Amino acid sequence: MNRSIVGRHFELTDSIKDYANSAIDTLDKYNLDIISATTLVSSEEKNGKKGFMVEFVINLKDKNTVVITQKDKDVYSAIDIAIERAKKTLRRHSDKIKNHKVMSFRDLGIEAEAVGEFANDEDEIEVVPMDLGDHKPIDFDEAVEHLKNEKQRQFIVFNDTDGNMRVMYKRADGKFGLY
């Protein structure tokens, strides 16, 4: 994670930098891919009252930027309140990701079959995934032979020599296409 701590109209001391860094370290416990965290500390004076503003800008891998701004009379309390708000936001995002359930082929079990032919009714199309965990990986020559021998299957997934997943399919002209 890239970090930067900037002081605007305010000279940062080493203790403030260390405090902000330790506060940012606590954000790692949510197991989100944090690309960068920028801390902006500025001094403000309004109507003769001196105060501080702390802003955390956190860039996540799969989400837009999270920006938390907090004003307070004390720099340390502003950092504490801002980091607690950032923790709450990141915890909610982390919980949302963890609670999102994706069914995998292994969850469906042995009774899952490949899709044969689609019905002509556009309202009633049911797709049933195939359990790929029960099959051994095949190479290019085996994939060609399988597609030649089978009438119902229109495509096949296999590993190439570099270990990448490839898709071979039957074309309308009788030739084979490769993705």
C-alpha positions in Angstrom: 0.0 0.0 0.0 1.3 3.4 -0.9 1.1 6.0 1.8 1.5 9.7 1.9 1.0 12.2 4.7 0.8 15.8 3.8 0.5 18.9 6.0 -1.2 21.9 4.5 -0.7 25.2 6.4 0.7 23.1 9.1 4.1 21.6 9.8 3.9 17.9 10.6 5.9 16.5 13.4 7.3 13.0 13.5 4.9 12.0 16.3 1.9 13.1 14.2 3.3 11.2 11.1 3.9 8.1 13.3 0.4 8.4 14.8 -1.2 8.7 11.3 0.8 5.7 10.0 -0.2 3.5 12.9 -3.8 4.5 12.3 -3.5 3.5 8.7 -1.9 0.2 9.6 -5.2 -0.8 11.4 -7.0 -0.7 8.1 -5.2 -3.8 6.8 -7.3 -6.1 9.0 -10.3 -5.9 6.6 -8.3 -7.8 3.9 -9.3 -5.4 1.2 -6.8 -4.5 -1.5 -5.9 -1.0 -0.5 -3.9 0.6 -3.3 -3.0 3.8 -1.6 -3.9 5.9 1.5 -3.3 9.6 1.6 -3.6 11.6 4.8 -4.0 15.4 4.6 -3.6 17.4 7.8 -4.4 21.1 7.6 -4.7 23.9 10.1 -7.8 26.2 10.0 -8.6 29.3 12.0 -12.1 30.7 11.9 -13.4 33.5 14.1 -10.2 33.4 16.2 -10.7 29.6 17.0 -7.9 27.3 15.9 -8.8 23.9 14.6 -7.5 21.0 12.5 -8.9 19.1 9.6 -7.8 15.6 8.8 -8.7 13.9 5.5 -8.1 10.3 4.6 -8.3 9.4 0.9 -8.3 5.6 0.5 -8.1 4.0 -2.9 -9.4 0.4 -3.1 -8.9 -2.1 -5.9 -12.5 -2.8 -6.7 -14.3 0.2 -5.4 -14.1 3.9 -5.9 -12.1 6.1 -3.6 -13.2 6.4 0.0 -12.8 10.0 1.4 -13.2 10.7 5.1 -12.9 14.3 6.4 -12.9 15.2 10.1 -12.5 18.6 11.9 -11.6 18.9 15.5 -9.7 21.1 17.9 -7.0 18.5 18.4 -5.0 16.8 15.7 -4.9 13.5 17.4 -8.6 13.3 18.2 -9.4 14.3 14.6 -7.2 11.4 13.3 -8.9 9.0 15.8 -12.4 10.0 14.8 -11.5 9.9 11.0 -9.9 6.5 11.3 -12.9 5.1 13.1 -15.2 6.4 10.4 -12.8 4.8 7.8 -12.9 1.5 9.7 -16.6 1.5 9.7 -16.8 2.2 6.0 -14.3 -0.5 5.1 -15.9 -3.0 7.5 -19.2 -2.5 5.8 -17.6 -2.9 2.4 -15.8 -6.0 3.6 -19.0 -7.5 5.0 -20.8 -6.9 1.8 -18.1 -8.8 -0.2 -18.0 -11.7 2.3 -21.8 -12.1 2.3 -22.1 -12.1 -1.5 -22.5 -15.8 -2.2 -21.4 -17.3 -5.5 -22.4 -20.8 -6.3 -19.5 -22.8 -7.8 -19.7 -26.0 -9.8 -18.5 -28.0 -6.8 -21.5 -26.8 -4.8 -23.9 -28.3 -7.3 -22.6 -31.8 -7.0 -22.4 -34.8 -9.3 -26.0 -34.5 -10.6 -25.2 -31.3 -12.5 -25.1 -31.9 -16.3 -24.0 -30.0 -19.3 -26.6 -28.0 -21.3 -27.8 -30.0 -24.3 -29.9 -28.0 -26.7 -31.8 -24.9 -25.9 -35.6 -24.9 -26.2 -37.2 -22.6 -28.6 -39.2 -20.9 -25.9 -37.3 -17.7 -25.0 -39.2 -17.5 -21.7 -38.1 -21.0 -20.5 -34.3 -21.2 -20.9 -32.6 -23.1 -18.1 -28.9 -23.3 -17.9 -27.4 -26.1 -15.7 -23.6 -25.8 -15.1 -21.4 -28.9 -15.3 -19.1 -30.0 -12.5 -15.6 -29.5 -13.9 -13.9 -30.8 -10.7 -14.6 -34.5 -11.7 -12.8 -34.2 -15.0 -9.1 -34.3 -15.7 -7.5 -31.5 -17.7 -7.1 -32.4 -21.4 -4.7 -31.1 -24.0 -5.3 -29.7 -27.6 -5.4 -33.1 -29.4 -7.8 -34.6 -26.9 -10.1 -31.6 -27.2 -10.2 -31.9 -31.0 -11.0 -35.6 -30.8 -13.8 -35.0 -28.2 -15.4 -32.4 -30.4 -15.2 -34.6 -33.5 -16.8 -37.6 -31.7 -19.6 -35.8 -29.9 -22.7 -34.5 -31.6 -24.4 -32.5 -28.8 -21.4 -30.7 -27.3 -20.6 -27.4 -29.2 -17.5 -26.3 -27.3 -14.9 -27.7 -24.9 -12.6 -26.1 -22.4 -9.0 -27.3 -22.1 -5.5 -26.3 -20.8 -2.9 -25.4 -23.5 0.8 -26.1 -23.2 1.3 -22.9 -21.2 -1.3 -23.9 -18.6 -3.8 -21.2 -19.8 -7.5 -22.1 -20.1 -8.7 -22.2 -23.8 -12.1 -22.8 -25.4 -12.5 -24.7 -28.6 -15.8 -24.6 -30.4 -17.5 -26.0 -33.5 -18.1 -23.5 -36.3 -21.1 -23.7 -38.7 -18.7 -24.6 -41.6 -17.5 -27.7 -39.8 -14.1 -26.2 -38.8 -13.0 -25.6 -35.2 -12.6 -22.1 -33.6 -10.2 -21.4 -30.7 -10.3 -18.7 -28.0 
